[in-house]
Every structure is written in C-alpha cells, then in structure tokens.
Amino acid sequence: MLQRIILAIFLLGALLTGLQMLPSRATATAECPQIIVSGSQDEGPMAHFNADVVPGTYDVTYNWAVSDGAIESGQGTSTIDVAGMEGNLVTATVDIGGMPAECNSAASSTVEIL
C-alpha cells in the first residue's frame, strides 16, 4: 500500500513538473529549452535532486530553494543533496539563470523522505 502511495505521489509530482515546463502560447518559441528536475531519496533522511536543461547549449546558473528540508551541498550547481525529516515531502525548486527571457526558467520535483 505504501509503495502505491509513493508511486502516486511521484507520478503526481512528475505530472505537475511537466505542466510547469509547458510554455504559454503567448511566450512560446520553438527555441525554449526544457528544464527537467528529478529527485530521489538517498540513504537515511537525505534526498538528491538534479536539474537538466535540454538542449544543454546554454550557459546557465542554478539557484535552488527547498521546502521541508535543508540544502546540505550543491547550491549553485546542477545537483543538490537535501536533508529532510522522515515522513516529510521535500520539494526542490531550481531557478535557472541565463535562459531566454521569453522562456520558463524554473522547475521543481518532490521526494518523500521515508
């Protein structure tokens, strides 16, 4: 049962992340890169998040923010490690600097700390 709940939360997070990455019709261009954020639980009460900009031809910066956790390492890079508390949902949101002005520059992912 718990595995189904975790899977449902993961799929909901992936769906919401995908919806956030869809450009609006008013600002969409064929040249906007896609931001993909993935998260997983590491050993203990730690989560690992990674951001990819596709295509990776942009010179970008990474600024992370988290809810229900604390960034332990990686701020300013494409990957971070986050300490959380057991039972919490940790959401990491990255704001990508250096993106074209008309493109979405943020995305997030959520991980449950077990």
ABEGO torsion letter per residue (X at the ends): XAAAAAAAAAAAAAAAAAAAABBBAAABBAABBBBBBBBBBBBEABBBBBBBBOBAABBBBBBBBBBGBBBABGBGBABBBBBBBBGBBBBBBBBBBGBBAABBABBBBBBBBX
